[in-house]
Amino acid sequence: MLSFNSPIWFYPEPIDFRKQLDGLIMMVADHLQMNPTSGQLFLFRSRSVNKIKMLWWDRNGFWMFYKRLEKGKFQFPIKNDAALELTRDQFNWLLSGLNCMEHKLLPSVTACPKGCDGSIITAPAPLQILPKIKATEELLSFLVVSKLDDRQPLYHLEKQLRERYGVDCSRQSMANWMIALMAPLFRS
């Protein structure tokens, strides 16, 4: 599995793309003065601006990646002799064909902007249609539709809930809930 958790370095000067693995290793060690076996990712560009080679050390050997755009060109940073360190976002933008130096990162956000004391904050319970009962809105709507629209008697609903869903709910409770739900309709 490939995972790049180390810095990503981009060398913006075009290189000879005939260089293979050993040539890129020598370039990192001699020209960039970096350790090619450090686990860092090194990116190199071609003169034609449509190819990228990447060199990466993984535990016991080198990986060399090569990407050639069939249409269009990469938008590389301005040429200079120093390697540029890229963020993961800039790396992804570069591979997507965007100018990685002109795109700006959104400001980072912390989960606790005013400081966390480590305690867990519990959100208030949502409002219920009928306070102080344990029936969910789904169960109440099922009862209303079954009783008023399907014309099911409460003793059938009591049996159905017990046999199909394993819910033990008495006819008396369902009748009280139905009365409490309908009461606001008849008050005006």
Secondary structure, DSSP 8 states (H G I E B T S, - for coil): -----S-EEEE-S---TT--HHHHHHIIIIIS---TTSS-EEEEE-TTSSEEEEEEEETTEEEEEEEE-SSS--------SS-EEE-HHHHHHHHHTS-TTTS-------S-TT---S----------SSTT----HHHHHHHHIIIIIS---HHHHHHHIIIII-----HHHHHHHHHHHHHHHHH-
